[in-house]
Amino acid sequence: KMALSFQVSGADKDQLVTSLAAIILADSGADITADSINSVLSASGNTVPAYFPTLYASFIEKCGGLDKFFAGPSAGAAPAAGGAAPAAAGAAAPAAVEKPKEEEVDALDG
């Protein structure tokens, strides 16, 4: 049996416990709001700066959900593993987009 132990403090701890609170809420099917994040943090005995739950809830809402929030800026570039990929596989392939023809000009030709 292997024990895992590490210490996190300061802003890193605040970010970690707020993220974990959001994950707990998502896994339980609850809405991720500042109040619900505060409730989970209080129940776990953690405190963070007052703006953290509001900030996280706002970002998660604007990102379109927790999966995209944690995926970062490239979330729209590729589907998450096991997520939208199977659904997209059944969809018809998009029609090929034809590039406009570019005219070649010789700068030395007068």
FIVO-37545 format. One record per residue: residue in three letters; chain; residue number from 1; x, y, z of N, C-alpha, C in turn. Coordinates in steps of 0.05 Angstrom, whole numbers, plus 32768, in hexadecimal, padded with zeros to 4 digits. Example, Ala and Ser with C-alpha at 12.3 -4.5 7.8 and 13.67 -1.06 7.14 Angstrom:
<tidos>
<code=ALA unit=A pos=1 n_c1=8108 n_c2=7F8E n_c3=809C ca_c1=80F6 ca_c2=7FA6 ca_c3=809C c_c1=8108 c_c2=7FBE c_c3=809C>
<code=SER unit=A pos=2 n_c1=8101 n_c2=7FD3 n_c3=808E ca_c1=8111 ca_c2=7FEB ca_c3=808F c_c1=8102 c_c2=8001 c_c3=809D>
</tidos>
This chain:
<tidos>
<code=LYS unit=A pos=1 n_c1=8011 n_c2=7FE8 n_c3=8000 ca_c1=8000 ca_c2=8000 ca_c3=8000 c_c1=8012 c_c2=8019 c_c3=8000>
<code=MET unit=A pos=2 n_c1=800C n_c2=802B n_c3=7FEE ca_c1=801C ca_c2=8043 ca_c3=7FEC c_c1=800D c_c2=805B c_c3=7FF5>
<code=ALA unit=A pos=3 n_c1=8019 n_c2=806B n_c3=8007 ca_c1=800C ca_c2=8083 ca_c3=8011 c_c1=8016 c_c2=809B c_c3=8001>
<code=LEU unit=A pos=4 n_c1=8004 n_c2=80AC n_c3=7FFA ca_c1=800A ca_c2=80C4 ca_c3=7FEB c_c1=8005 c_c2=80DC c_c3=7FFD>
<code=SER unit=A pos=5 n_c1=8019 n_c2=80ED n_c3=8000 ca_c1=8017 ca_c2=8104 ca_c3=8011 c_c1=8026 c_c2=811B c_c3=8005>
<code=PHE unit=A pos=6 n_c1=8019 n_c2=8132 n_c3=8005 ca_c1=8027 ca_c2=814A ca_c3=7FFC c_c1=801A c_c2=8163 c_c3=800A>
<code=GLN unit=A pos=7 n_c1=8029 n_c2=8178 n_c3=800C ca_c1=8020 ca_c2=8190 ca_c3=8018 c_c1=801C c_c2=81A6 c_c3=8003>
<code=VAL unit=A pos=8 n_c1=8005 n_c2=81B3 n_c3=8004 ca_c1=7FFF ca_c2=81C9 ca_c3=7FF2 c_c1=7FF6 c_c2=81E0 c_c3=8003>
<code=SER unit=A pos=9 n_c1=8000 n_c2=81F8 n_c3=7FFD ca_c1=7FF8 ca_c2=820F ca_c3=800D c_c1=7FF5 c_c2=8227 c_c3=7FFC>
<code=GLY unit=A pos=10 n_c1=7FEA n_c2=823C n_c3=8008 ca_c1=7FE7 ca_c2=8256 ca_c3=7FFB c_c1=7FD3 c_c2=8254 c_c3=7FE4>
<code=ALA unit=A pos=11 n_c1=7FDA n_c2=8263 n_c3=7FCF ca_c1=7FC8 ca_c2=8265 ca_c3=7FB7 c_c1=7FC4 c_c2=824A c_c3=7FAA>
<code=ASP unit=A pos=12 n_c1=7FD9 n_c2=8239 n_c3=7FAA ca_c1=7FD7 ca_c2=821F ca_c3=7F9E c_c1=7FC1 c_c2=820E c_c3=7FAC>
<code=LYS unit=A pos=13 n_c1=7FC0 n_c2=8210 n_c3=7FC7 ca_c1=7FAC ca_c2=8202 ca_c3=7FD6 c_c1=7F90 c_c2=820D c_c3=7FD0>
<code=ASP unit=A pos=14 n_c1=7F8E n_c2=8227 n_c3=7FCE ca_c1=7F74 ca_c2=8234 ca_c3=7FC8 c_c1=7F6A c_c2=822A c_c3=7FAD>
<code=GLN unit=A pos=15 n_c1=7F7B n_c2=822A n_c3=7F99 ca_c1=7F73 ca_c2=8221 ca_c3=7F7F c_c1=7F6C c_c2=8203 c_c3=7F7F>
<code=LEU unit=A pos=16 n_c1=7F7B n_c2=81F3 n_c3=7F8D ca_c1=7F76 ca_c2=81D7 ca_c3=7F8E c_c1=7F5B c_c2=81D0 c_c3=7F9B>
<code=VAL unit=A pos=17 n_c1=7F56 n_c2=81DC n_c3=7FB3 ca_c1=7F3E ca_c2=81D5 ca_c3=7FC1 c_c1=7F25 c_c2=81E0 c_c3=7FB2>
<code=THR unit=A pos=18 n_c1=7F28 n_c2=81F7 n_c3=7FA5 ca_c1=7F11 ca_c2=8202 ca_c3=7F96 c_c1=7F0C c_c2=81F0 c_c3=7F7D>
<code=SER unit=A pos=19 n_c1=7F21 n_c2=81E8 n_c3=7F70 ca_c1=7F1E ca_c2=81D5 ca_c3=7F59 c_c1=7F11 c_c2=81BB c_c3=7F61>
<code=LEU unit=A pos=20 n_c1=7F1A n_c2=81B0 n_c3=7F78 ca_c1=7F0F ca_c2=8197 ca_c3=7F81 c_c1=7EF2 c_c2=819A c_c3=7F89>
<code=ALA unit=A pos=21 n_c1=7EEB n_c2=81B1 n_c3=7F95 ca_c1=7ECF ca_c2=81B6 ca_c3=7F9C c_c1=7EBD c_c2=81B7 c_c3=7F83>
<code=ALA unit=A pos=22 n_c1=7EC8 n_c2=81C3 n_c3=7F6D ca_c1=7EB9 ca_c2=81C4 ca_c3=7F54 c_c1=7EB6 c_c2=81A8 c_c3=7F48>
<code=ILE unit=A pos=23 n_c1=7ECA n_c2=8197 n_c3=7F4B ca_c1=7EC9 ca_c2=817C ca_c3=7F41 c_c1=7EB5 c_c2=816C c_c3=7F51>
<code=ILE unit=A pos=24 n_c1=7EB5 n_c2=816F n_c3=7F6B ca_c1=7EA1 ca_c2=8161 ca_c3=7F7C c_c1=7E85 c_c2=8169 c_c3=7F74>
<code=LEU unit=A pos=25 n_c1=7E80 n_c2=8182 n_c3=7F6F ca_c1=7E65 ca_c2=818B ca_c3=7F67 c_c1=7E5D c_c2=8180 c_c3=7F4C>
<code=ALA unit=A pos=26 n_c1=7E70 n_c2=8180 n_c3=7F39 ca_c1=7E6A ca_c2=8175 ca_c3=7F1F c_c1=7E64 c_c2=8157 c_c3=7F20>
<code=ASP unit=A pos=27 n_c1=7E74 n_c2=8148 n_c3=7F30 ca_c1=7E70 ca_c2=812C ca_c3=7F33 c_c1=7E55 c_c2=8125 c_c3=7F40>
<code=SER unit=A pos=28 n_c1=7E4C n_c2=8137 n_c3=7F52 ca_c1=7E33 ca_c2=8132 ca_c3=7F5F c_c1=7E1B c_c2=813C c_c3=7F4F>
<code=GLY unit=A pos=29 n_c1=7E20 n_c2=8149 n_c3=7F39 ca_c1=7E0A ca_c2=8153 ca_c3=7F28 c_c1=7DFF c_c2=816E c_c3=7F31>
<code=ALA unit=A pos=30 n_c1=7E0C n_c2=817B n_c3=7F44 ca_c1=7E02 ca_c2=8194 ca_c3=7F4E c_c1=7E0C c_c2=81AB c_c3=7F3D>
<code=ASP unit=A pos=31 n_c1=7DFD n_c2=81C1 n_c3=7F3E ca_c1=7E06 ca_c2=81D9 ca_c3=7F2F c_c1=7E1F c_c2=81E4 c_c3=7F3C>
<code=ILE unit=A pos=32 n_c1=7E31 n_c2=81ED n_c3=7F2B ca_c1=7E4A ca_c2=81F9 ca_c3=7F35 c_c1=7E47 c_c2=8217 c_c3=7F37>
<code=THR unit=A pos=33 n_c1=7E40 n_c2=8220 n_c3=7F4F ca_c1=7E3D ca_c2=823C ca_c3=7F55 c_c1=7E50 c_c2=8244 c_c3=7F6B>
<code=ALA unit=A pos=34 n_c1=7E53 n_c2=825E n_c3=7F6F ca_c1=7E64 ca_c2=8267 ca_c3=7F85 c_c1=7E5A c_c2=825D c_c3=7FA0>
<code=ASP unit=A pos=35 n_c1=7E3F n_c2=825D n_c3=7FA3 ca_c1=7E34 ca_c2=8254 ca_c3=7FBD c_c1=7E39 c_c2=8236 c_c3=7FC1>
<code=SER unit=A pos=36 n_c1=7E36 n_c2=8226 n_c3=7FAC ca_c1=7E3A ca_c2=820A ca_c3=7FAF c_c1=7E58 c_c2=8203 c_c3=7FB4>
<code=ILE unit=A pos=37 n_c1=7E6A n_c2=8212 n_c3=7FA6 ca_c1=7E86 ca_c2=820E ca_c3=7FAB c_c1=7E8D c_c2=8215 c_c3=7FC8>
<code=ASN unit=A pos=38 n_c1=7E82 n_c2=822C n_c3=7FD2 ca_c1=7E86 ca_c2=8234 ca_c3=7FEE c_c1=7E7C c_c2=821E c_c3=8001>
<code=SER unit=A pos=39 n_c1=7E65 n_c2=8212 n_c3=7FFB ca_c1=7E5A ca_c2=81FE ca_c3=800C c_c1=7E6D c_c2=81E5 c_c3=800E>
<code=VAL unit=A pos=40 n_c1=7E78 n_c2=81DD n_c3=7FF8 ca_c1=7E8B ca_c2=81C6 ca_c3=7FF8 c_c1=7EA4 c_c2=81CD c_c3=8007>
<code=LEU unit=A pos=41 n_c1=7EAE n_c2=81E6 n_c3=8002 ca_c1=7EC6 ca_c2=81EE ca_c3=8010 c_c1=7EC2 c_c2=81EF c_c3=802E>
<code=SER unit=A pos=42 n_c1=7EAB n_c2=81FA n_c3=8037 ca_c1=7EA5 ca_c2=81FB ca_c3=8053 c_c1=7EA2 c_c2=81DF c_c3=805F>
<code=ALA unit=A pos=43 n_c1=7E95 n_c2=81CD n_c3=8051 ca_c1=7E91 ca_c2=81B2 ca_c3=805B c_c1=7EAC c_c2=81A3 c_c3=805E>
<code=SER unit=A pos=44 n_c1=7EBF n_c2=81AB n_c3=804D ca_c1=7ED9 ca_c2=819D ca_c3=804E c_c1=7EED c_c2=81AB c_c3=8061>
<code=GLY unit=A pos=45 n_c1=7EE4 n_c2=81C1 n_c3=806C ca_c1=7EF5 ca_c2=81CF ca_c3=807F c_c1=7F0A c_c2=81E1 c_c3=8072>
<code=ASN unit=A pos=46 n_c1=7F06 n_c2=81E8 n_c3=8059 ca_c1=7F19 ca_c2=81F9 ca_c3=804B c_c1=7F0E c_c2=8215 c_c3=8048>
<code=THR unit=A pos=47 n_c1=7F21 n_c2=8228 n_c3=8047 ca_c1=7F19 ca_c2=8244 ca_c3=8042 c_c1=7F2B c_c2=824E c_c3=802B>
<code=VAL unit=A pos=48 n_c1=7F20 n_c2=825F n_c3=801A ca_c1=7F2E ca_c2=826B ca_c3=8004 c_c1=7F26 c_c2=8289 c_c3=8004>
<code=PRO unit=A pos=49 n_c1=7F35 n_c2=8299 n_c3=7FF5 ca_c1=7F2C ca_c2=82B5 ca_c3=7FF3 c_c1=7F10 c_c2=82B7 c_c3=7FE8>
<code=ALA unit=A pos=50 n_c1=7F01 n_c2=82CA n_c3=7FF1 ca_c1=7EE4 ca_c2=82CC ca_c3=7FEA c_c1=7EDE c_c2=82CD c_c3=7FCC>
<code=TYR unit=A pos=51 n_c1=7EF1 n_c2=82D6 n_c3=7FBC ca_c1=7EEC ca_c2=82D8 ca_c3=7FA0 c_c1=7EF0 c_c2=82BE c_c3=7F91>
<code=PHE unit=A pos=52 n_c1=7EFE n_c2=82AB n_c3=7F9C ca_c1=7F04 ca_c2=8292 ca_c3=7F8E c_c1=7EEB c_c2=8283 c_c3=7F85>
<code=PRO unit=A pos=53 n_c1=7ED7 n_c2=827D n_c3=7F96 ca_c1=7EC0 ca_c2=826E ca_c3=7F8C c_c1=7EB1 c_c2=827C c_c3=7F76>
<code=THR unit=A pos=54 n_c1=7EAE n_c2=8297 n_c3=7F78 ca_c1=7EA0 ca_c2=82A6 ca_c3=7F64 c_c1=7EB0 c_c2=82A5 c_c3=7F4A>
<code=LEU unit=A pos=55 n_c1=7ECA n_c2=82A8 n_c3=7F4B ca_c1=7EDC ca_c2=82A8 ca_c3=7F34 c_c1=7EDA c_c2=828D c_c3=7F26>
<code=TYR unit=A pos=56 n_c1=7EDC n_c2=8277 n_c3=7F35 ca_c1=7EDC ca_c2=825C ca_c3=7F29 c_c1=7EC0 c_c2=8257 c_c3=7F1D>
<code=ALA unit=A pos=57 n_c1=7EAB n_c2=825D n_c3=7F2B ca_c1=7E90 ca_c2=8257 ca_c3=7F21 c_c1=7E8B c_c2=8267 c_c3=7F07>
<code=SER unit=A pos=58 n_c1=7E94 n_c2=8280 n_c3=7F07 ca_c1=7E91 ca_c2=8291 ca_c3=7EEF c_c1=7EA0 c_c2=8286 c_c3=7ED7>
<code=PHE unit=A pos=59 n_c1=7EBA n_c2=827E n_c3=7EDB ca_c1=7ECA ca_c2=8273 ca_c3=7EC6 c_c1=7EBE c_c2=8259 c_c3=7EBC>
<code=ILE unit=A pos=60 n_c1=7EB6 n_c2=8248 n_c3=7ECE ca_c1=7EAB ca_c2=822E ca_c3=7EC5 c_c1=7E92 c_c2=8232 c_c3=7EB4>
<code=GLU unit=A pos=61 n_c1=7E81 n_c2=8245 n_c3=7EBD ca_c1=7E69 ca_c2=824A ca_c3=7EAD c_c1=7E6F c_c2=8256 c_c3=7E92>
<code=LYS unit=A pos=62 n_c1=7E82 n_c2=8268 n_c3=7E91 ca_c1=7E8A ca_c2=8274 ca_c3=7E77 c_c1=7E98 c_c2=8260 c_c3=7E64>
<code=CYS unit=A pos=63 n_c1=7EA6 n_c2=824D n_c3=7E70 ca_c1=7EB4 ca_c2=8239 ca_c3=7E60 c_c1=7EA1 c_c2=8224 c_c3=7E54>
<code=GLY unit=A pos=64 n_c1=7E89 n_c2=8222 n_c3=7E60 ca_c1=7E76 ca_c2=820E ca_c3=7E56 c_c1=7E78 c_c2=81F4 c_c3=7E65>
<code=GLY unit=A pos=65 n_c1=7E83 n_c2=81F4 n_c3=7E7D ca_c1=7E83 ca_c2=81DC ca_c3=7E8D c_c1=7E9F c_c2=81D6 c_c3=7E98>
<code=LEU unit=A pos=66 n_c1=7E9F n_c2=81C4 n_c3=7EAA ca_c1=7EB8 ca_c2=81BD ca_c3=7EB9 c_c1=7ECC c_c2=81AF c_c3=7EA7>
<code=ASP unit=A pos=67 n_c1=7EC4 n_c2=819F n_c3=7E94 ca_c1=7ED7 ca_c2=8191 ca_c3=7E82 c_c1=7EE7 c_c2=81A5 c_c3=7E72>
<code=LYS unit=A pos=68 n_c1=7EDA n_c2=81B9 n_c3=7E67 ca_c1=7EE8 ca_c2=81CD ca_c3=7E57 c_c1=7EF8 c_c2=81DF c_c3=7E69>
<code=PHE unit=A pos=69 n_c1=7EEE n_c2=81E5 n_c3=7E81 ca_c1=7EFD ca_c2=81F6 ca_c3=7E94 c_c1=7F18 c_c2=81EA c_c3=7E9A>
<code=PHE unit=A pos=70 n_c1=7F19 n_c2=81D0 n_c3=7EA0 ca_c1=7F32 ca_c2=81C3 ca_c3=7EA8 c_c1=7F43 c_c2=81BC c_c3=7E90>
<code=ALA unit=A pos=71 n_c1=7F37 n_c2=81BB n_c3=7E78 ca_c1=7F47 ca_c2=81B5 ca_c3=7E60 c_c1=7F58 c_c2=81CC c_c3=7E57>
<code=GLY unit=A pos=72 n_c1=7F51 n_c2=81E4 n_c3=7E5E ca_c1=7F61 ca_c2=81FB ca_c3=7E57 c_c1=7F5A c_c2=8207 c_c3=7E3C>
<code=PRO unit=A pos=73 n_c1=7F6C n_c2=8218 n_c3=7E32 ca_c1=7F66 ca_c2=8227 ca_c3=7E19 c_c1=7F62 c_c2=8216 c_c3=7E01>
<code=SER unit=A pos=74 n_c1=7F6D n_c2=81FF n_c3=7DFF ca_c1=7F6B ca_c2=81EF ca_c3=7DE7 c_c1=7F53 c_c2=81DC c_c3=7DE8>
<code=ALA unit=A pos=75 n_c1=7F41 n_c2=81E0 n_c3=7DFA ca_c1=7F2A ca_c2=81CE ca_c3=7DFD c_c1=7F19 c_c2=81CB c_c3=7DE4>
<code=GLY unit=A pos=76 n_c1=7F17 n_c2=81E0 n_c3=7DD5 ca_c1=7F06 ca_c2=81DF ca_c3=7DBD c_c1=7F15 c_c2=81D1 c_c3=7DA5>
<code=ALA unit=A pos=77 n_c1=7F2F n_c2=81CD n_c3=7DA8 ca_c1=7F3E ca_c2=81C3 ca_c3=7D91 c_c1=7F3A c_c2=81A5 c_c3=7D8D>
<code=ALA unit=A pos=78 n_c1=7F37 n_c2=8196 n_c3=7DA2 ca_c1=7F33 ca_c2=8179 ca_c3=7D9F c_c1=7F20 c_c2=816F c_c3=7DB4>
<code=PRO unit=A pos=79 n_c1=7F10 n_c2=815A n_c3=7DAE ca_c1=7EFE ca_c2=814F ca_c3=7DC1 c_c1=7F0D c_c2=8141 c_c3=7DD8>
<code=ALA unit=A pos=80 n_c1=7F01 n_c2=8141 n_c3=7DEF ca_c1=7F0D ca_c2=8134 ca_c3=7E06 c_c1=7F0C c_c2=8116 c_c3=7E01>
<code=ALA unit=A pos=81 n_c1=7F1F n_c2=8107 n_c3=7E0C ca_c1=7F21 ca_c2=80EA ca_c3=7E08 c_c1=7F08 c_c2=80DD c_c3=7E12>
<code=GLY unit=A pos=82 n_c1=7EFB n_c2=80CE n_c3=7E01 ca_c1=7EE3 ca_c2=80BF ca_c3=7E08 c_c1=7ECA c_c2=80D1 c_c3=7E0A>
<code=GLY unit=A pos=83 n_c1=7ECC n_c2=80EA n_c3=7E05 ca_c1=7EB6 ca_c2=80FD ca_c3=7E07 c_c1=7EA6 c_c2=80FF c_c3=7DED>
<code=ALA unit=A pos=84 n_c1=7EAB n_c2=8114 n_c3=7DDE ca_c1=7E9C ca_c2=8119 ca_c3=7DC6 c_c1=7EA6 c_c2=810A c_c3=7DAE>
<code=ALA unit=A pos=85 n_c1=7EBD n_c2=80FD n_c3=7DB0 ca_c1=7EC8 ca_c2=80EF ca_c3=7D99 c_c1=7EB6 c_c2=80D9 c_c3=7D8E>
<code=PRO unit=A pos=86 n_c1=7EAA n_c2=80C8 n_c3=7D9E ca_c1=7E98 ca_c2=80B3 ca_c3=7D93 c_c1=7E80 c_c2=80BF c_c3=7D85>
<code=ALA unit=A pos=87 n_c1=7E75 n_c2=80D4 n_c3=7D90 ca_c1=7E5E ca_c2=80E1 ca_c3=7D83 c_c1=7E66 c_c2=80ED c_c3=7D69>
<code=ALA unit=A pos=88 n_c1=7E7D n_c2=80FA n_c3=7D68 ca_c1=7E86 ca_c2=8107 ca_c3=7D50 c_c1=7E8D c_c2=80F2 c_c3=7D3A>
<code=ALA unit=A pos=89 n_c1=7E95 n_c2=80DA n_c3=7D42 ca_c1=7E9C ca_c2=80C6 ca_c3=7D2F c_c1=7E84 c_c2=80BD c_c3=7D1E>
<code=GLY unit=A pos=90 n_c1=7E6C n_c2=80BE n_c3=7D2A ca_c1=7E54 ca_c2=80B7 ca_c3=7D1C c_c1=7E49 c_c2=80CD c_c3=7D0A>
<code=ALA unit=A pos=91 n_c1=7E53 n_c2=80E5 n_c3=7D0D ca_c1=7E49 ca_c2=80FB ca_c3=7CFD c_c1=7E56 c_c2=80FA c_c3=7CE2>
<code=ALA unit=A pos=92 n_c1=7E49 n_c2=8105 n_c3=7CCE ca_c1=7E53 ca_c2=8106 ca_c3=7CB3 c_c1=7E6B c_c2=8119 c_c3=7CB2>
<code=ALA unit=A pos=93 n_c1=7E7F n_c2=8112 n_c3=7CA2 ca_c1=7E96 ca_c2=8123 ca_c3=7C9F c_c1=7E8F c_c2=813D c_c3=7C91>
<code=PRO unit=A pos=94 n_c1=7E9A n_c2=8153 n_c3=7C9B ca_c1=7E93 ca_c2=816D ca_c3=7C8E c_c1=7E9D c_c2=816E c_c3=7C71>
<code=ALA unit=A pos=95 n_c1=7E8F n_c2=817D n_c3=7C61 ca_c1=7E96 ca_c2=817F ca_c3=7C45 c_c1=7EB1 c_c2=818D c_c3=7C43>
<code=ALA unit=A pos=96 n_c1=7EC1 n_c2=8185 n_c3=7C2F ca_c1=7EDB ca_c2=8191 ca_c3=7C2B c_c1=7ED8 c_c2=81AE c_c3=7C24>
<code=VAL unit=A pos=97 n_c1=7EE8 n_c2=81BF n_c3=7C30 ca_c1=7EE7 ca_c2=81DB ca_c3=7C2A c_c1=7EFC c_c2=81E1 c_c3=7C15>
<code=GLU unit=A pos=98 n_c1=7EF3 n_c2=81ED n_c3=7BFF ca_c1=7F05 ca_c2=81F3 ca_c3=7BE9 c_c1=7F14 c_c2=820D c_c3=7BEE>
<code=LYS unit=A pos=99 n_c1=7F2E n_c2=820C n_c3=7BEC ca_c1=7F3E ca_c2=8224 ca_c3=7BF0 c_c1=7F3B c_c2=8236 c_c3=7BD7>
<code=PRO unit=A pos=100 n_c1=7F3A n_c2=8251 n_c3=7BDC ca_c1=7F39 ca_c2=8262 ca_c3=7BC5 c_c1=7F54 c_c2=8261 c_c3=7BB7>
<code=LYS unit=A pos=101 n_c1=7F53 n_c2=8264 n_c3=7B9C ca_c1=7F6C ca_c2=8263 ca_c3=7B8C c_c1=7F7B c_c2=827D c_c3=7B91>
<code=GLU unit=A pos=102 n_c1=7F96 n_c2=8279 n_c3=7B95 ca_c1=7FA7 ca_c2=8290 ca_c3=7B98 c_c1=7FB5 c_c2=8296 c_c3=7B7E>
<code=GLU unit=A pos=103 n_c1=7FB6 n_c2=82AF n_c3=7B77 ca_c1=7FC4 ca_c2=82B6 ca_c3=7B5E c_c1=7FE1 c_c2=82BA c_c3=7B64>
<code=GLU unit=A pos=104 n_c1=7FF2 n_c2=82AD n_c3=7B53 ca_c1=800E ca_c2=82B0 ca_c3=7B57 c_c1=8018 c_c2=82C8 c_c3=7B47>
<code=VAL unit=A pos=105 n_c1=8028 n_c2=82D8 n_c3=7B54 ca_c1=8033 ca_c2=82F0 ca_c3=7B48 c_c1=8051 c_c2=82EF c_c3=7B4A>
<code=ASP unit=A pos=106 n_c1=805F n_c2=82F2 n_c3=7B34 ca_c1=807C ca_c2=82F3 ca_c3=7B34 c_c1=8085 c_c2=8310 c_c3=7B38>
<code=ALA unit=A pos=107 n_c1=8093 n_c2=8315 n_c3=7B4D ca_c1=809B ca_c2=8331 ca_c3=7B54 c_c1=80AF c_c2=833C c_c3=7B40>
<code=LEU unit=A pos=108 n_c1=80BE n_c2=832A n_c3=7B32 ca_c1=80D2 ca_c2=8334 ca_c3=7B1F c_c1=80C6 c_c2=8337 c_c3=7B03>
<code=ASP unit=A pos=109 n_c1=80AF n_c2=832C n_c3=7AFF ca_c1=80A2 ca_c2=832E ca_c3=7AE5 c_c1=8093 c_c2=8349 c_c3=7AE3>
<code=GLY unit=A pos=110 n_c1=8098 n_c2=8359 n_c3=7ACF ca_c1=808D ca_c2=8374 ca_c3=7ACD c_c1=8075 c_c2=8374 c_c3=7ABE>
</tidos>
